[in-house]
Amino acid sequence: MMEPQTIRMDISSDDVFLPYIRQFVSDTSLAMGFDPRSASFAEVETNSLFSYAIDVIPSGILRLECRFEPSLLHLSLFDEEGNLCGTREVVGI
């Protein structure tokens, strides 16, 4: 069984970076053992999470936390002050 792993990154809230962030989360999900369908769902959830935050925080730095557990990805997004902007969960297969 895989040990929980957390990846944290600070990212500009500029929407030009969103495709790269989605791809990173999808690729990382595959690397952590998620099937392609679950990785695609992780990409959709990342898009949803960031789209909301980009509207609320149009310029600045956001922190993304991706916590991988066995068969579960927990995404959390924070603003520059550390306030939680939103969370999403993806169940991996």
PDB file of N, CA, C and O in Angstrom:
ATOM      1  N   MET A   1       0.840  -1.177   0.000  1.00  0.00           N
ATOM      2  CA  MET A   1       0.000   0.000   0.000  1.00  0.00           C
ATOM      3  C   MET A   1       0.888   1.245   0.000  1.00  0.00           C
ATOM      4  O   MET A   1       1.890   1.307   0.713  1.00  0.00           O
ATOM      5  N   MET A   2       0.516   2.210  -0.789  1.00  0.00           N
ATOM      6  CA  MET A   2       1.268   3.450  -0.923  1.00  0.00           C
ATOM      7  C   MET A   2       1.114   4.319   0.330  1.00  0.00           C
ATOM      8  O   MET A   2       0.028   4.423   0.900  1.00  0.00           O
ATOM      9  N   GLU A   3       2.213   4.932   0.739  1.00  0.00           N
ATOM     10  CA  GLU A   3       2.171   5.908   1.822  1.00  0.00           C
ATOM     11  C   GLU A   3       1.591   7.213   1.276  1.00  0.00           C
ATOM     12  O   GLU A   3       1.832   7.541   0.114  1.00  0.00           O
ATOM     13  N   PRO A   4       0.835   7.967   2.075  1.00  0.00           N
ATOM     14  CA  PRO A   4       0.328   9.258   1.594  1.00  0.00           C
ATOM     15  C   PRO A   4       1.488  10.167   1.177  1.00  0.00           C
ATOM     16  O   PRO A   4       2.526  10.212   1.838  1.00  0.00           O
ATOM     17  N   GLN A   5       1.296  10.875   0.094  1.00  0.00           N
ATOM     18  CA  GLN A   5       2.286  11.813  -0.433  1.00  0.00           C
ATOM     19  C   GLN A   5       1.597  13.155  -0.662  1.00  0.00           C
ATOM     20  O   GLN A   5       0.460  13.193  -1.133  1.00  0.00           O
ATOM     21  N   THR A   6       2.277  14.259  -0.333  1.00  0.00           N
ATOM     22  CA  THR A   6       1.718  15.582  -0.570  1.00  0.00           C
ATOM     23  C   THR A   6       2.688  16.397  -1.409  1.00  0.00           C
ATOM     24  O   THR A   6       3.884  16.452  -1.125  1.00  0.00           O
ATOM     25  N   ILE A   7       2.159  17.020  -2.435  1.00  0.00           N
ATOM     26  CA  ILE A   7       2.920  17.937  -3.282  1.00  0.00           C
ATOM     27  C   ILE A   7       2.316  19.316  -3.089  1.00  0.00           C
ATOM     28  O   ILE A   7       1.103  19.494  -3.202  1.00  0.00           O
ATOM     29  N   ARG A   8       3.167  20.290  -2.797  1.00  0.00           N
ATOM     30  CA  ARG A   8       2.718  21.681  -2.637  1.00  0.00           C
ATOM     31  C   ARG A   8       3.454  22.547  -3.641  1.00  0.00           C
ATOM     32  O   ARG A   8       4.653  22.379  -3.865  1.00  0.00           O
ATOM     33  N   MET A   9       2.725  23.472  -4.242  1.00  0.00           N
ATOM     34  CA  MET A   9       3.372  24.390  -5.180  1.00  0.00           C
ATOM     35  C   MET A   9       2.677  25.741  -5.140  1.00  0.00           C
ATOM     36  O   MET A   9       1.457  25.835  -5.001  1.00  0.00           O
ATOM     37  N   ASP A  10       3.485  26.778  -5.266  1.00  0.00           N
ATOM     38  CA  ASP A  10       2.972  28.132  -5.387  1.00  0.00           C
ATOM     39  C   ASP A  10       2.893  28.476  -6.865  1.00  0.00           C
ATOM     40  O   ASP A  10       3.843  28.252  -7.615  1.00  0.00           O
ATOM     41  N   ILE A  11       1.744  29.026  -7.284  1.00  0.00           N
ATOM     42  CA  ILE A  11       1.465  29.249  -8.694  1.00  0.00           C
ATOM     43  C   ILE A  11       0.824  30.619  -8.856  1.00  0.00           C
ATOM     44  O   ILE A  11       0.024  31.040  -8.021  1.00  0.00           O
ATOM     45  N   SER A  12       1.175  31.301  -9.917  1.00  0.00           N
ATOM     46  CA  SER A  12       0.511  32.550 -10.261  1.00  0.00           C
ATOM     47  C   SER A  12      -0.957  32.271 -10.564  1.00  0.00           C
ATOM     48  O   SER A  12      -1.288  31.236 -11.143  1.00  0.00           O
ATOM     49  N   SER A  13      -1.822  33.175 -10.181  1.00  0.00           N
ATOM     50  CA  SER A  13      -3.244  32.995 -10.485  1.00  0.00           C
ATOM     51  C   SER A  13      -3.587  33.413 -11.913  1.00  0.00           C
ATOM     52  O   SER A  13      -4.754  33.383 -12.305  1.00  0.00           O
ATOM     53  N   ASP A  14      -2.589  33.796 -12.683  1.00  0.00           N
ATOM     54  CA  ASP A  14      -2.805  34.130 -14.090  1.00  0.00           C
ATOM     55  C   ASP A  14      -3.302  32.877 -14.818  1.00  0.00           C
ATOM     56  O   ASP A  14      -2.672  31.822 -14.739  1.00  0.00           O
ATOM     57  N   ASP A  15      -4.419  32.989 -15.519  1.00  0.00           N
ATOM     58  CA  ASP A  15      -5.026  31.811 -16.143  1.00  0.00           C
ATOM     59  C   ASP A  15      -4.211  31.212 -17.281  1.00  0.00           C
ATOM     60  O   ASP A  15      -4.553  30.137 -17.774  1.00  0.00           O
ATOM     61  N   VAL A  16      -3.147  31.875 -17.710  1.00  0.00           N
ATOM     62  CA  VAL A  16      -2.284  31.318 -18.753  1.00  0.00           C
ATOM     63  C   VAL A  16      -1.606  30.027 -18.272  1.00  0.00           C
ATOM     64  O   VAL A  16      -1.227  29.189 -19.091  1.00  0.00           O
ATOM     65  N   PHE A  17      -1.451  29.861 -16.955  1.00  0.00           N
ATOM     66  CA  PHE A  17      -0.792  28.683 -16.404  1.00  0.00           C
ATOM     67  C   PHE A  17      -1.736  27.506 -16.174  1.00  0.00           C
ATOM     68  O   PHE A  17      -1.278  26.391 -15.927  1.00  0.00           O
ATOM     69  N   LEU A  18      -3.039  27.736 -16.252  1.00  0.00           N
ATOM     70  CA  LEU A  18      -4.016  26.695 -15.923  1.00  0.00           C
ATOM     71  C   LEU A  18      -3.857  25.414 -16.741  1.00  0.00           C
ATOM     72  O   LEU A  18      -3.934  24.334 -16.155  1.00  0.00           O
ATOM     73  N   PRO A  19      -3.641  25.464 -18.050  1.00  0.00           N
ATOM     74  CA  PRO A  19      -3.468  24.197 -18.786  1.00  0.00           C
ATOM     75  C   PRO A  19      -2.284  23.364 -18.277  1.00  0.00           C
ATOM     76  O   PRO A  19      -2.346  22.135 -18.258  1.00  0.00           O
ATOM     77  N   TYR A  20      -1.223  24.036 -17.871  1.00  0.00           N
ATOM     78  CA  TYR A  20      -0.039  23.324 -17.376  1.00  0.00           C
ATOM     79  C   TYR A  20      -0.287  22.709 -16.003  1.00  0.00           C
ATOM     80  O   TYR A  20       0.204  21.621 -15.703  1.00  0.00           O
ATOM     81  N   ILE A  21      -1.042  23.404 -15.184  1.00  0.00           N
ATOM     82  CA  ILE A  21      -1.379  22.892 -13.857  1.00  0.00           C
ATOM     83  C   ILE A  21      -2.285  21.671 -13.990  1.00  0.00           C
ATOM     84  O   ILE A  21      -2.076  20.661 -13.317  1.00  0.00           O
ATOM     85  N   ARG A  22      -3.289  21.765 -14.860  1.00  0.00           N
ATOM     86  CA  ARG A  22      -4.178  20.616 -15.090  1.00  0.00           C
ATOM     87  C   ARG A  22      -3.384  19.406 -15.564  1.00  0.00           C
ATOM     88  O   ARG A  22      -3.591  18.292 -15.083  1.00  0.00           O
ATOM     89  N   GLN A  23      -2.473  19.629 -16.509  1.00  0.00           N
ATOM     90  CA  GLN A  23      -1.677  18.524 -17.048  1.00  0.00           C
ATOM     91  C   GLN A  23      -0.773  17.923 -15.978  1.00  0.00           C
ATOM     92  O   GLN A  23      -0.606  16.705 -15.914  1.00  0.00           O
ATOM     93  N   PHE A  24      -0.190  18.778 -15.137  1.00  0.00           N
ATOM     94  CA  PHE A  24       0.659  18.298 -14.053  1.00  0.00           C
ATOM     95  C   PHE A  24      -0.127  17.380 -13.108  1.00  0.00           C
ATOM     96  O   PHE A  24       0.344  16.300 -12.750  1.00  0.00           O
ATOM     97  N   VAL A  25      -1.317  17.814 -12.711  1.00  0.00           N
ATOM     98  CA  VAL A  25      -2.122  17.018 -11.787  1.00  0.00           C
ATOM     99  C   VAL A  25      -2.520  15.696 -12.438  1.00  0.00           C
ATOM    100  O   VAL A  25      -2.480  14.649 -11.792  1.00  0.00           O
ATOM    101  N   SER A  26      -2.898  15.739 -13.693  1.00  0.00           N
ATOM    102  CA  SER A  26      -3.258  14.518 -14.415  1.00  0.00           C
ATOM    103  C   SER A  26      -2.066  13.564 -14.526  1.00  0.00           C
ATOM    104  O   SER A  26      -2.188  12.378 -14.222  1.00  0.00           O
ATOM    105  N   ASP A  27      -0.928  14.077 -14.958  1.00  0.00           N
ATOM    106  CA  ASP A  27       0.267  13.235 -15.094  1.00  0.00           C
ATOM    107  C   ASP A  27       0.712  12.660 -13.755  1.00  0.00           C
ATOM    108  O   ASP A  27       1.108  11.497 -13.672  1.00  0.00           O
ATOM    109  N   THR A  28       0.647  13.472 -12.718  1.00  0.00           N
ATOM    110  CA  THR A  28       1.053  13.009 -11.390  1.00  0.00           C
ATOM    111  C   THR A  28       0.091  11.939 -10.878  1.00  0.00           C
ATOM    112  O   THR A  28       0.511  10.979 -10.232  1.00  0.00           O
ATOM    113  N   SER A  29      -1.187  12.104 -11.164  1.00  0.00           N
ATOM    114  CA  SER A  29      -2.170  11.091 -10.770  1.00  0.00           C
ATOM    115  C   SER A  29      -1.855   9.751 -11.426  1.00  0.00           C
ATOM    116  O   SER A  29      -1.920   8.705 -10.780  1.00  0.00           O
ATOM    117  N   LEU A  30      -1.518   9.789 -12.702  1.00  0.00           N
ATOM    118  CA  LEU A  30      -1.131   8.555 -13.396  1.00  0.00           C
ATOM    119  C   LEU A  30       0.117   7.944 -12.768  1.00  0.00           C
ATOM    120  O   LEU A  30       0.190   6.731 -12.570  1.00  0.00           O
ATOM    121  N   ALA A  31       1.097   8.787 -12.456  1.00  0.00           N
ATOM    122  CA  ALA A  31       2.335   8.303 -11.848  1.00  0.00           C
ATOM    123  C   ALA A  31       2.091   7.693 -10.464  1.00  0.00           C
ATOM    124  O   ALA A  31       2.833   6.814 -10.027  1.00  0.00           O
ATOM    125  N   MET A  32       1.051   8.164  -9.784  1.00  0.00           N
ATOM    126  CA  MET A  32       0.730   7.647  -8.447  1.00  0.00           C
ATOM    127  C   MET A  32      -0.174   6.418  -8.511  1.00  0.00           C
ATOM    128  O   MET A  32      -0.603   5.904  -7.479  1.00  0.00           O
ATOM    129  N   GLY A  33      -0.464   5.949  -9.731  1.00  0.00           N
ATOM    130  CA  GLY A  33      -1.198   4.702  -9.871  1.00  0.00           C
ATOM    131  C   GLY A  33      -2.668   4.828 -10.202  1.00  0.00           C
ATOM    132  O   GLY A  33      -3.370   3.818 -10.265  1.00  0.00           O
ATOM    133  N   PHE A  34      -3.156   6.044 -10.416  1.00  0.00           N
ATOM    134  CA  PHE A  34      -4.550   6.208 -10.792  1.00  0.00           C
ATOM    135  C   PHE A  34      -4.731   5.748 -12.243  1.00  0.00           C
ATOM    136  O   PHE A  34      -3.809   5.861 -13.052  1.00  0.00           O
ATOM    137  N   ASP A  35      -5.893   5.242 -12.562  1.00  0.00           N
ATOM    138  CA  ASP A  35      -6.176   4.841 -13.936  1.00  0.00           C
ATOM    139  C   ASP A  35      -6.427   6.098 -14.786  1.00  0.00           C
ATOM    140  O   ASP A  35      -6.673   7.167 -14.228  1.00  0.00           O
ATOM    141  N   PRO A  36      -6.371   5.992 -16.119  1.00  0.00           N
ATOM    142  CA  PRO A  36      -6.543   7.167 -16.981  1.00  0.00           C
ATOM    143  C   PRO A  36      -7.862   7.916 -16.772  1.00  0.00           C
ATOM    144  O   PRO A  36      -7.900   9.143 -16.859  1.00  0.00           O
ATOM    145  N   ARG A  37      -8.933   7.184 -16.500  1.00  0.00           N
ATOM    146  CA  ARG A  37     -10.227   7.856 -16.276  1.00  0.00           C
ATOM    147  C   ARG A  37     -10.180   8.712 -15.011  1.00  0.00           C
ATOM    148  O   ARG A  37     -10.656   9.847 -15.018  1.00  0.00           O
ATOM    149  N   SER A  38      -9.621   8.189 -13.940  1.00  0.00           N
ATOM    150  CA  SER A  38      -9.505   8.949 -12.691  1.00  0.00           C
ATOM    151  C   SER A  38      -8.560  10.137 -12.865  1.00  0.00           C
ATOM    152  O   SER A  38      -8.811  11.207 -12.311  1.00  0.00           O
ATOM    153  N   ALA A  39      -7.484   9.965 -13.625  1.00  0.00           N
ATOM    154  CA  ALA A  39      -6.549  11.067 -13.880  1.00  0.00           C
ATOM    155  C   ALA A  39      -7.241  12.175 -14.671  1.00  0.00           C
ATOM    156  O   ALA A  39      -7.004  13.358 -14.427  1.00  0.00           O
ATOM    157  N   SER A  40      -8.089  11.794 -15.611  1.00  0.00           N
ATOM    158  CA  SER A  40      -8.849  12.802 -16.369  1.00  0.00           C
ATOM    159  C   SER A  40      -9.821  13.541 -15.462  1.00  0.00           C
ATOM    160  O   SER A  40     -10.000  14.752 -15.593  1.00  0.00           O
ATOM    161  N   PHE A  41     -10.446  12.818 -14.546  1.00  0.00           N
ATOM    162  CA  PHE A  41     -11.344  13.456 -13.590  1.00  0.00           C
ATOM    163  C   PHE A  41     -10.570  14.415 -12.684  1.00  0.00           C
ATOM    164  O   PHE A  41     -11.078  15.481 -12.337  1.00  0.00           O
ATOM    165  N   ALA A  42      -9.342  14.044 -12.299  1.00  0.00           N
ATOM    166  CA  ALA A  42      -8.500  14.931 -11.496  1.00  0.00           C
ATOM    167  C   ALA A  42      -8.215  16.229 -12.253  1.00  0.00           C
ATOM    168  O   ALA A  42      -8.171  17.308 -11.662  1.00  0.00           O
ATOM    169  N   GLU A  43      -8.026  16.110 -13.553  1.00  0.00           N
ATOM    170  CA  GLU A  43      -7.794  17.286 -14.388  1.00  0.00           C
ATOM    171  C   GLU A  43      -9.021  18.200 -14.398  1.00  0.00           C
ATOM    172  O   GLU A  43      -8.894  19.421 -14.298  1.00  0.00           O
ATOM    173  N   VAL A  44     -10.194  17.611 -14.517  1.00  0.00           N
ATOM    174  CA  VAL A  44     -11.445  18.384 -14.510  1.00  0.00           C
ATOM    175  C   VAL A  44     -11.639  19.078 -13.167  1.00  0.00           C
ATOM    176  O   VAL A  44     -12.021  20.248 -13.122  1.00  0.00           O
ATOM    177  N   GLU A  45     -11.381  18.374 -12.089  1.00  0.00           N
ATOM    178  CA  GLU A  45     -11.544  18.962 -10.753  1.00  0.00           C
ATOM    179  C   GLU A  45     -10.532  20.088 -10.511  1.00  0.00           C
ATOM    180  O   GLU A  45     -10.853  21.087  -9.868  1.00  0.00           O
ATOM    181  N   THR A  46      -9.326  19.922 -11.024  1.00  0.00           N
ATOM    182  CA  THR A  46      -8.319  20.984 -10.918  1.00  0.00           C
ATOM    183  C   THR A  46      -8.796  22.216 -11.663  1.00  0.00           C
ATOM    184  O   THR A  46      -8.674  23.333 -11.161  1.00  0.00           O
ATOM    185  N   ASN A  47      -9.331  22.021 -12.842  1.00  0.00           N
ATOM    186  CA  ASN A  47      -9.860  23.135 -13.630  1.00  0.00           C
ATOM    187  C   ASN A  47     -10.962  23.863 -12.870  1.00  0.00           C
ATOM    188  O   ASN A  47     -10.971  25.093 -12.812  1.00  0.00           O
ATOM    189  N   SER A  48     -11.874  23.120 -12.299  1.00  0.00           N
ATOM    190  CA  SER A  48     -12.971  23.696 -11.535  1.00  0.00           C
ATOM    191  C   SER A  48     -12.459  24.508 -10.340  1.00  0.00           C
ATOM    192  O   SER A  48     -12.916  25.623 -10.092  1.00  0.00           O
ATOM    193  N   LEU A  49     -11.527  23.943  -9.624  1.00  0.00           N
ATOM    194  CA  LEU A  49     -10.960  24.594  -8.447  1.00  0.00           C
ATOM    195  C   LEU A  49     -10.266  25.901  -8.810  1.00  0.00           C
ATOM    196  O   LEU A  49     -10.476  26.922  -8.155  1.00  0.00           O
ATOM    197  N   PHE A  50      -9.444  25.870  -9.847  1.00  0.00           N
ATOM    198  CA  PHE A  50      -8.705  27.063 -10.248  1.00  0.00           C
ATOM    199  C   PHE A  50      -9.589  28.100 -10.921  1.00  0.00           C
ATOM    200  O   PHE A  50      -9.386  29.299 -10.729  1.00  0.00           O
ATOM    201  N   SER A  51     -10.557  27.666 -11.698  1.00  0.00           N
ATOM    202  CA  SER A  51     -11.433  28.617 -12.385  1.00  0.00           C
ATOM    203  C   SER A  51     -12.151  29.509 -11.391  1.00  0.00           C
ATOM    204  O   SER A  51     -12.281  30.713 -11.607  1.00  0.00           O
ATOM    205  N   TYR A  52     -12.610  28.922 -10.313  1.00  0.00           N
ATOM    206  CA  TYR A  52     -13.260  29.708  -9.270  1.00  0.00           C
ATOM    207  C   TYR A  52     -12.267  30.673  -8.626  1.00  0.00           C
ATOM    208  O   TYR A  52     -12.571  31.855  -8.464  1.00  0.00           O
ATOM    209  N   ALA A  53     -11.101  30.188  -8.264  1.00  0.00           N
ATOM    210  CA  ALA A  53     -10.107  31.016  -7.570  1.00  0.00           C
ATOM    211  C   ALA A  53      -9.597  32.147  -8.453  1.00  0.00           C
ATOM    212  O   ALA A  53      -9.370  33.256  -7.970  1.00  0.00           O
ATOM    213  N   ILE A  54      -9.418  31.878  -9.734  1.00  0.00           N
ATOM    214  CA  ILE A  54      -8.924  32.904 -10.657  1.00  0.00           C
ATOM    215  C   ILE A  54      -9.934  34.043 -10.768  1.00  0.00           C
ATOM    216  O   ILE A  54      -9.545  35.203 -10.895  1.00  0.00           O
ATOM    217  N   ASP A  55     -11.231  33.720 -10.721  1.00  0.00           N
ATOM    218  CA  ASP A  55     -12.261  34.762 -10.751  1.00  0.00           C
ATOM    219  C   ASP A  55     -12.233  35.607  -9.487  1.00  0.00           C
ATOM    220  O   ASP A  55     -12.440  36.820  -9.542  1.00  0.00           O
ATOM    221  N   VAL A  56     -11.978  34.973  -8.349  1.00  0.00           N
ATOM    222  CA  VAL A  56     -11.983  35.672  -7.066  1.00  0.00           C
ATOM    223  C   VAL A  56     -10.658  36.394  -6.817  1.00  0.00           C
ATOM    224  O   VAL A  56     -10.646  37.489  -6.257  1.00  0.00           O
ATOM    225  N   ILE A  57      -9.547  35.788  -7.230  1.00  0.00           N
ATOM    226  CA  ILE A  57      -8.204  36.338  -7.014  1.00  0.00           C
ATOM    227  C   ILE A  57      -7.538  36.467  -8.388  1.00  0.00           C
ATOM    228  O   ILE A  57      -6.751  35.605  -8.779  1.00  0.00           O
ATOM    229  N   PRO A  58      -7.853  37.539  -9.119  1.00  0.00           N
ATOM    230  CA  PRO A  58      -7.360  37.637 -10.498  1.00  0.00           C
ATOM    231  C   PRO A  58      -5.850  37.814 -10.631  1.00  0.00           C
ATOM    232  O   PRO A  58      -5.281  37.467 -11.666  1.00  0.00           O
ATOM    233  N   SER A  59      -5.204  38.339  -9.621  1.00  0.00           N
ATOM    234  CA  SER A  59      -3.738  38.460  -9.697  1.00  0.00           C
ATOM    235  C   SER A  59      -3.165  38.161  -8.325  1.00  0.00           C
ATOM    236  O   SER A  59      -3.659  38.645  -7.307  1.00  0.00           O
ATOM    237  N   GLY A  60      -2.131  37.368  -8.316  1.00  0.00           N
ATOM    238  CA  GLY A  60      -1.528  36.980  -7.050  1.00  0.00           C
ATOM    239  C   GLY A  60      -0.957  35.589  -7.150  1.00  0.00           C
ATOM    240  O   GLY A  60      -0.797  35.032  -8.237  1.00  0.00           O
ATOM    241  N   ILE A  61      -0.655  35.040  -5.993  1.00  0.00           N
ATOM    242  CA  ILE A  61      -0.066  33.713  -5.909  1.00  0.00           C
ATOM    243  C   ILE A  61      -1.049  32.795  -5.183  1.00  0.00           C
ATOM    244  O   ILE A  61      -1.630  33.165  -4.162  1.00  0.00           O
ATOM    245  N   LEU A  62      -1.219  31.612  -5.721  1.00  0.00           N
ATOM    246  CA  LEU A  62      -2.051  30.589  -5.103  1.00  0.00           C
ATOM    247  C   LEU A  62      -1.159  29.415  -4.721  1.00  0.00           C
ATOM    248  O   LEU A  62      -0.144  29.163  -5.371  1.00  0.00           O
ATOM    249  N   ARG A  63      -1.532  28.708  -3.681  1.00  0.00           N
ATOM    250  CA  ARG A  63      -0.811  27.496  -3.285  1.00  0.00           C
ATOM    251  C   ARG A  63      -1.731  26.302  -3.503  1.00  0.00           C
ATOM    252  O   ARG A  63      -2.847  26.247  -2.986  1.00  0.00           O
ATOM    253  N   LEU A  64      -1.231  25.352  -4.280  1.00  0.00           N
ATOM    254  CA  LEU A  64      -1.960  24.116  -4.536  1.00  0.00           C
ATOM    255  C   LEU A  64      -1.327  22.996  -3.732  1.00  0.00           C
ATOM    256  O   LEU A  64      -0.110  22.811  -3.759  1.00  0.00           O
ATOM    257  N   GLU A  65      -2.157  22.252  -3.016  1.00  0.00           N
ATOM    258  CA  GLU A  65      -1.717  21.048  -2.315  1.00  0.00           C
ATOM    259  C   GLU A  65      -2.422  19.861  -2.933  1.00  0.00           C
ATOM    260  O   GLU A  65      -3.650  19.832  -3.021  1.00  0.00           O
ATOM    261  N   CYS A  66      -1.646  18.888  -3.358  1.00  0.00           N
ATOM    262  CA  CYS A  66      -2.164  17.628  -3.886  1.00  0.00           C
ATOM    263  C   CYS A  66      -1.758  16.539  -2.905  1.00  0.00           C
ATOM    264  O   CYS A  66      -0.581  16.194  -2.807  1.00  0.00           O
ATOM    265  N   ARG A  67      -2.718  16.005  -2.188  1.00  0.00           N
ATOM    266  CA  ARG A  67      -2.422  14.931  -1.229  1.00  0.00           C
ATOM    267  C   ARG A  67      -2.932  13.621  -1.807  1.00  0.00           C
ATOM    268  O   ARG A  67      -4.134  13.414  -1.975  1.00  0.00           O
ATOM    269  N   PHE A  68      -1.988  12.750  -2.104  1.00  0.00           N
ATOM    270  CA  PHE A  68      -2.303  11.437  -2.655  1.00  0.00           C
ATOM    271  C   PHE A  68      -2.321  10.412  -1.539  1.00  0.00           C
ATOM    272  O   PHE A  68      -1.347  10.264  -0.802  1.00  0.00           O
ATOM    273  N   GLU A  69      -3.424   9.712  -1.420  1.00  0.00           N
ATOM    274  CA  GLU A  69      -3.565   8.593  -0.503  1.00  0.00           C
ATOM    275  C   GLU A  69      -3.964   7.394  -1.352  1.00  0.00           C
ATOM    276  O   GLU A  69      -4.294   7.562  -2.526  1.00  0.00           O
ATOM    277  N   PRO A  70      -3.943   6.204  -0.797  1.00  0.00           N
ATOM    278  CA  PRO A  70      -4.382   5.061  -1.600  1.00  0.00           C
ATOM    279  C   PRO A  70      -5.797   5.308  -2.145  1.00  0.00           C
ATOM    280  O   PRO A  70      -6.754   5.440  -1.383  1.00  0.00           O
ATOM    281  N   SER A  71      -5.904   5.366  -3.452  1.00  0.00           N
ATOM    282  CA  SER A  71      -7.190   5.531  -4.148  1.00  0.00           C
ATOM    283  C   SER A  71      -7.901   6.848  -3.867  1.00  0.00           C
ATOM    284  O   SER A  71      -9.117   6.930  -4.038  1.00  0.00           O
ATOM    285  N   LEU A  72      -7.180   7.879  -3.441  1.00  0.00           N
ATOM    286  CA  LEU A  72      -7.808   9.170  -3.186  1.00  0.00           C
ATOM    287  C   LEU A  72      -6.818  10.295  -3.435  1.00  0.00           C
ATOM    288  O   LEU A  72      -5.672  10.233  -2.991  1.00  0.00           O
ATOM    289  N   LEU A  73      -7.265  11.320  -4.144  1.00  0.00           N
ATOM    290  CA  LEU A  73      -6.502  12.550  -4.324  1.00  0.00           C
ATOM    291  C   LEU A  73      -7.320  13.668  -3.708  1.00  0.00           C
ATOM    292  O   LEU A  73      -8.483  13.867  -4.059  1.00  0.00           O
ATOM    293  N   HIS A  74      -6.709  14.393  -2.791  1.00  0.00           N
ATOM    294  CA  HIS A  74      -7.359  15.537  -2.153  1.00  0.00           C
ATOM    295  C   HIS A  74      -6.636  16.795  -2.626  1.00  0.00           C
ATOM    296  O   HIS A  74      -5.452  16.978  -2.343  1.00  0.00           O
ATOM    297  N   LEU A  75      -7.349  17.661  -3.348  1.00  0.00           N
ATOM    298  CA  LEU A  75      -6.790  18.923  -3.843  1.00  0.00           C
ATOM    299  C   LEU A  75      -7.264  20.061  -2.953  1.00  0.00           C
ATOM    300  O   LEU A  75      -8.454  20.163  -2.656  1.00  0.00           O
ATOM    301  N   SER A  76      -6.344  20.914  -2.526  1.00  0.00           N
ATOM    302  CA  SER A  76      -6.683  22.099  -1.740  1.00  0.00           C
ATOM    303  C   SER A  76      -5.985  23.290  -2.351  1.00  0.00           C
ATOM    304  O   SER A  76      -4.825  23.200  -2.754  1.00  0.00           O
ATOM    305  N   LEU A  77      -6.690  24.414  -2.422  1.00  0.00           N
ATOM    306  CA  LEU A  77      -6.129  25.632  -2.990  1.00  0.00           C
ATOM    307  C   LEU A  77      -6.236  26.753  -1.973  1.00  0.00           C
ATOM    308  O   LEU A  77      -7.294  26.975  -1.384  1.00  0.00           O
ATOM    309  N   PHE A  78      -5.119  27.463  -1.770  1.00  0.00           N
ATOM    310  CA  PHE A  78      -5.044  28.528  -0.773  1.00  0.00           C
ATOM    311  C   PHE A  78      -4.605  29.829  -1.446  1.00  0.00           C
ATOM    312  O   PHE A  78      -3.907  29.807  -2.460  1.00  0.00           O
ATOM    313  N   ASP A  79      -5.020  30.963  -0.874  1.00  0.00           N
ATOM    314  CA  ASP A  79      -4.546  32.254  -1.363  1.00  0.00           C
ATOM    315  C   ASP A  79      -3.218  32.605  -0.703  1.00  0.00           C
ATOM    316  O   ASP A  79      -2.670  31.811   0.062  1.00  0.00           O
ATOM    317  N   GLU A  80      -2.700  33.798  -1.001  1.00  0.00           N
ATOM    318  CA  GLU A  80      -1.384  34.219  -0.483  1.00  0.00           C
ATOM    319  C   GLU A  80      -1.332  34.294   1.035  1.00  0.00           C
ATOM    320  O   GLU A  80      -0.271  34.107   1.631  1.00  0.00           O
ATOM    321  N   GLU A  81      -2.472  34.567   1.666  1.00  0.00           N
ATOM    322  CA  GLU A  81      -2.513  34.665   3.127  1.00  0.00           C
ATOM    323  C   GLU A  81      -2.738  33.310   3.799  1.00  0.00           C
ATOM    324  O   GLU A  81      -2.767  33.223   5.027  1.00  0.00           O
ATOM    325  N   GLY A  82      -2.895  32.271   3.008  1.00  0.00           N
ATOM    326  CA  GLY A  82      -3.113  30.946   3.564  1.00  0.00           C
ATOM    327  C   GLY A  82      -4.571  30.589   3.763  1.00  0.00           C
ATOM    328  O   GLY A  82      -4.884  29.551   4.346  1.00  0.00           O
ATOM    329  N   ASN A  83      -5.473  31.446   3.283  1.00  0.00           N
ATOM    330  CA  ASN A  83      -6.905  31.159   3.392  1.00  0.00           C
ATOM    331  C   ASN A  83      -7.301  30.099   2.362  1.00  0.00           C
ATOM    332  O   ASN A  83      -6.880  30.151   1.206  1.00  0.00           O
ATOM    333  N   LEU A  84      -8.096  29.165   2.788  1.00  0.00           N
ATOM    334  CA  LEU A  84      -8.564  28.104   1.907  1.00  0.00           C
ATOM    335  C   LEU A  84      -9.539  28.670   0.887  1.00  0.00           C
ATOM    336  O   LEU A  84     -10.539  29.288   1.252  1.00  0.00           O
ATOM    337  N   CYS A  85      -9.248  28.457  -0.392  1.00  0.00           N
ATOM    338  CA  CYS A  85     -10.127  28.909  -1.483  1.00  0.00           C
ATOM    339  C   CYS A  85     -11.085  27.814  -1.924  1.00  0.00           C
ATOM    340  O   CYS A  85     -12.164  28.102  -2.441  1.00  0.00           O
ATOM    341  N   GLY A  86     -10.701  26.571  -1.726  1.00  0.00           N
ATOM    342  CA  GLY A  86     -11.567  25.471  -2.117  1.00  0.00           C
ATOM    343  C   GLY A  86     -10.841  24.140  -2.067  1.00  0.00           C
ATOM    344  O   GLY A  86      -9.613  24.083  -2.020  1.00  0.00           O
ATOM    345  N   THR A  87     -11.619  23.082  -2.078  1.00  0.00           N
ATOM    346  CA  THR A  87     -11.066  21.724  -2.080  1.00  0.00           C
ATOM    347  C   THR A  87     -11.873  20.864  -3.051  1.00  0.00           C
ATOM    348  O   THR A  87     -13.032  21.146  -3.355  1.00  0.00           O
ATOM    349  N   ARG A  88     -11.233  19.829  -3.514  1.00  0.00           N
ATOM    350  CA  ARG A  88     -11.873  18.828  -4.364  1.00  0.00           C
ATOM    351  C   ARG A  88     -11.256  17.477  -4.007  1.00  0.00           C
ATOM    352  O   ARG A  88     -10.106  17.407  -3.574  1.00  0.00           O
ATOM    353  N   GLU A  89     -12.022  16.414  -4.190  1.00  0.00           N
ATOM    354  CA  GLU A  89     -11.514  15.059  -3.985  1.00  0.00           C
ATOM    355  C   GLU A  89     -11.789  14.227  -5.224  1.00  0.00           C
ATOM    356  O   GLU A  89     -12.833  14.353  -5.865  1.00  0.00           O
ATOM    357  N   VAL A  90     -10.839  13.385  -5.541  1.00  0.00           N
ATOM    358  CA  VAL A  90     -10.961  12.469  -6.670  1.00  0.00           C
ATOM    359  C   VAL A  90     -10.682  11.067  -6.149  1.00  0.00           C
ATOM    360  O   VAL A  90      -9.641  10.813  -5.542  1.00  0.00           O
ATOM    361  N   VAL A  91     -11.609  10.172  -6.388  1.00  0.00           N
ATOM    362  CA  VAL A  91     -11.413   8.782  -6.017  1.00  0.00           C
ATOM    363  C   VAL A  91     -10.742   8.076  -7.173  1.00  0.00           C
ATOM    364  O   VAL A  91     -11.254   8.065  -8.293  1.00  0.00           O
ATOM    365  N   GLY A  92      -9.604   7.492  -6.899  1.00  0.00           N
ATOM    366  CA  GLY A  92      -8.856   6.780  -7.939  1.00  0.00           C
ATOM    367  C   GLY A  92      -9.270   5.327  -8.033  1.00  0.00           C
ATOM    368  O   GLY A  92      -9.711   4.716  -7.059  1.00  0.00           O
ATOM    369  N   ILE A  93      -9.119   4.802  -9.205  1.00  0.00           N
ATOM    370  CA  ILE A  93      -9.446   3.393  -9.449  1.00  0.00           C
ATOM    371  C   ILE A  93      -8.160   2.663  -9.786  1.00  0.00           C
ATOM    372  O   ILE A  93      -8.181   1.457 -10.033  1.00  0.00           O
TER     373      ILE A  93
END
